[in-house]
Amino acid sequence: TKAFFVTNQTVPDRKRAEVEDVLRNEHNIDVRILDRTWILDRVFKGKNEALAAEELGLTALSRRAVIKGPLDVKREEELNEIEERIRESVQLGRINSSLVDDALDAADLARNIERPRTEVEGRYSRAIQIAGKHGTLRQKIEASYQWAWTLYFWFEDYDAFVEQYTIVEKLALGSRNVYDLERLTSLWYCLHASVRYGILDAQLTTYETHTEILSSELQRLQKEKDRPSTALQAETLFLKIQMTRRIAAEKPVDDLLRFLQDVVLRSKGLVGYPLEPLVEILTEIGPVLEGSIEYDKLFETIVEVTSARDGEVRAARMLLIRGKQQILQDRNVEAIATLGRALQPLYKYETRYDIVQALYLCSCAYDEMGLLWAAR
């Protein structure tokens, strides 16, 4: 299906494209010409200097001395532990969703400590394959998403990124989990930036089609009024995409800012809506919207809502501390009442770790009272 021609000479882009088109039309086969620029790119950007030196016998080529910091040493130890767990799981036939998590963690660690691309790609390929056979839809999307993210930011392989984007898109289609579409939206921003700055061609990447598909999926989730947090988060992602495109086209965004102001107001009391990421993004783009009256109104609304949320959180965390003290004093009934008052204010994105602790403490108190079903 494909033919590759590799040369150590430099081939101008225009000439290469012309020859590829002629051969493709003449022989009905996809032809790729890889020249000196490609070879150097694979060696140095892919950090494969040691491989080139060893295979080509380049004794004069100095190898990079890598000085490992304590964080990298810790990551390598963790990587070895995970690989041992994977080996044991495969030997014992424990092929399940836990193995998928381990495979993906191993790939992420190999990427973060900058192992060679061949090794990183192999690990992500393994994670994607295991997820495809034994993982949940969430794990399948996460594995494919992380590989796409790696292709873009670690290896700058934009053509491969576009192919991987399409895979993540197909997996996310029809999902009722807004987090899946949030992952796809993150990749869309990469695609948008690459097209905007001429790294990728809009037509070859079918940029508009991808944008329409993502927008349509987000609008689908907006209609799920029985899940208000999901619907509002999908609406937020949709508005952010529209704003990004308009800013790039230097078009006014005042109506979108008004819609976002309404979103922030409607987020009050919604336990699953992540307000904090929206606040961070809107704060960052402030210089771009300098002088906009609608942005000033939106910012004031954000300050008002976040101040109320922060006040609730502070009070809830104090109740959390008090509940823990009551458990240690064997006052379990009072502890359950105290922790119960903390639960509702802690049902927020930015306090997700606190709510886990509160629920755990409630479980401990019920367990001490012999109420095992409630503890469960």
Secondary structure, 3 states (H helix, E strand, C coil): CEEEEECCCCCCHHHHHHHHHHHHHHHCCEEEEECHHHHHHHHHHCCCHHHHHHHHCCCCCCCCCCCCCHHHHHHHHHHHHHHHHHHHHHHHCCCCHHHHHHHHHHHHHHHHCCCCHHHHHHHHHHHHHHHHHHCCHHHHHHHHHHHHHHHHHCCCCHHHHHHHHHHHHHHHCCCCCHHHHHHHHHHHHHHHHHHHCCCCCCCCCCHHHHHHHHHHHHHHHHCCCCCHHHHHHHHHHHHHHHHHHHHHCCCCCHHHHHHHHHHHHHCCCCCCCCHHHHHHHHHHCHHHHCCCHHHHHHHHHHHHHHHHHHHHHHHHHHHHHHHHHHHHCCCHHHHHHHHHHHHHHHCCHHHHHHHHHHHHHHHHHHHHCCCHHHHC
